Structures are given as C-alpha cells and as structure tokens.
Amino acid sequence: MKNRVAELRKQSGYSQDHLAEKLGVSRQTIISIEKGRYNPSLPLAMIMAELFGKSVETVFILEKNDYK
C-alpha cells in the first residue's frame, strides 16, 4: 500500500518527531509508515487522515497487488 504521509506531514509543517508526538507513537513508527514498511492500524490511519484534513483514501492508496 502506498501512502502520502511524508508529503502531507511536510505540507503541514510537522517534523517526524512532532507528528509522532501528536499521534502517541514513536518516531520510528512514523519512519516505517512513510517508507511503506508498516501499515498503521485502521484507527491510527483515520486519526492521521483527520489530522491532515484528508480522507483515509487520500492518505493511503491501495494498489493492485494489495488485493490478495
């Protein structure tokens, strides 16, 4: 699954540390999400989308290979 977290985080003026603090997760979690190594839980994805003022589908994009 692709995501726009890094792009939206930068547009919002957040550092990885600040975003992690606002979400109650570690900076390493933010790094892993941004690099596509970790998919957040649905509640965390929804909170992230709300924080950025976007829909979940705008922040996290399913790709064809995600349908297994």
Long-range contacts (C-beta under 8 A, 24 or more apart in sequence): 1-36, 1-39, 1-60, 1-61, 1-62, 1-63, 1-66, 2-36, 2-60, 2-61, 2-63, 3-33, 3-34, 3-36, 3-59, 3-60, 3-61, 4-58, 4-59, 4-60, 4-61, 5-30, 5-33, 5-34, 5-48, 5-59, 6-34, 8-52, 8-54, 8-59, 9-34, 9-52, 11-52, 12-51, 12-52, 19-51, 22-51, 23-47, 23-48, 23-51
